[in-house]
Amino acid sequence: MRGVEFELTFKTDVLKHLDLPVEIRKPNMVLVKRALATEKVDLEPGTYYVGIKMPAGQESWSEVKVEDGLGYKKIKLGPEPEEIVSIQSGDAARTPASESQELQEYFAPTYVTPAVEELTYLALIVAAVAGALIGGAVTYWVTEGNSKLATGIALVIGGGVSVLLLSKVLRPGYTALQQRMREARLGQFKGNVLTGECRIDDDLSSIKQNVRATSDLIEIGFEGRNQNQIIQLLQSGEPAVNVVIPAWQERGCLVVLKKQLDARYSMEVHLKHTEAELLLRYWEQGRWQLAANAIGSTAVSAERLLFQKTQHPISAAIGAYVLLRLGALDRLHNWSENLMNWFQWLPDGAAIRGEHLARMGEHQLALQAFCVLRERGLPYFSDGLSYAVDRLRLYQSLGQKQFEPKDLENCVTTLKHLEPFSYFTDFSKPLTTFTGLDPNKPDSKPVTGKLTSFNGVDVSTLEHHS
């Protein structure tokens, strides 16, 4: 027997044993096999390239030579600086300073704001003098020795160049000053936005107490409840960003704020369930082939997540969404019905059940399931909102020829509540993320005025927690 086996080089034990999809290719990059990190793979003698693609986009590749009689060769894959390449810059990626940063580094996409190019005052003076001398010399030559005119033109050209270059220096400086003065605030809401009952949550203990800050990250261990919870990020001059929190009373989640080069913050939310988090990030990156490979693993399988729904209902919802995306209805069995009935606080159970029924042709029952969302609230995941709005629009257009008047009335009412959120939701993100200062009334208006007038926590005060 000959071939390869794999070892993941993450720091965190739970990540080391994760079934990441692995690709094995020939030197000309022709795909040979797809496997999982916990598997042994038989290969013919030869040279191969073996690699993994992490959910945040980094890739780790190794060259391996398989020879007869040497058994399985162990290949190390994962966060090793000499092997990982950043998808943004092409440079070697930095290794996280601690285990707690691995999730953010390798499981969340990095949004990089390019640095502002600034000219130094020395460069400004040199450019202005050079422009003046060249302009004066040309004028002196054209006018055949008219020194007064040459001097005047040199002053005009030099002054013009100075003004232009001065603006290049002062404008970035003014922008940098604005950035340093930019405020950010984190707020918390609870309740059903679809019925207008979402209110400010004055209990900010989740934000204030479970905080760990590093040089550019603020990590908040967010405690969950069996109700709709929204965390809101306010930043001066930008629309308020609201994220529906995927947490419940038995298990919270991790909210991560990352400071960008322009002093703005990006906000990511991670599940405290590594296998579900893996599927969620492949989902976010649109890497459905990798997600399909991952759910073939006994550790990450969507069926296993659904089977464990009593312990991890939100992770079970992720497993169901992935199966719907892959069109694997036969693997959903009757679990979507149980997910809807057993966890009446979870809106996604109704959205998943509705879409499952619709794909099976049970449109009357699907309509009734989607209408349950009005009482349960906005789905935690954007696919749930998308499925509900698309189906309800279709059912409304079919009218009484297809549905009972009462069901049709519920359809119109539920759609009326859901549609405004669909206009301001970022469907590129798997977690439902929408804009609006008042979560009950989504919009895209930028936040103006002093942020201290709004409830919540000043983000700068969280930067000092360790």
Secondary structure, DSSP 8 states (H G I E B T S, - for coil): -EEEEEEE--SSHHHHT---EEEEE-TT--EEEEEETT--EE--SEEEEEEEE-TTS-EEEEEEEE-TTSEEEEEEES--TTTEE-TTTSSB----SSGGGHHHHHHS------------HHHHHHHHHHHHHHHHHHHHHHTTS-HHHHHHHHHHHHHHHHHHHHHHHHHHHHHHHHHHH--EEEEEEES-GGGT--EE----HHHHHSEEE-SSEEEEEE---SS-EEEEEEETTSB-EEEE---BTTB-EEEEEEE-TTS-EEEEEEES-HHHHHHHHHHHHT-HHHHHHHTTSTTT-HHHHHHTTTT-HHHHHHHHHHHHHTT-GGGTTTHHHHHHHH-TT-HHHHHHHHHHHHHTT-HHHHHHHHHTHHHH-S-SBHHHHHHHHHHHHHHHHHGGGTS-HHHHHHHHHHHHHHHHHHHTB-TTSSB-EEE-SSTTS----B--S-GGGSSSEEGGGGTT--
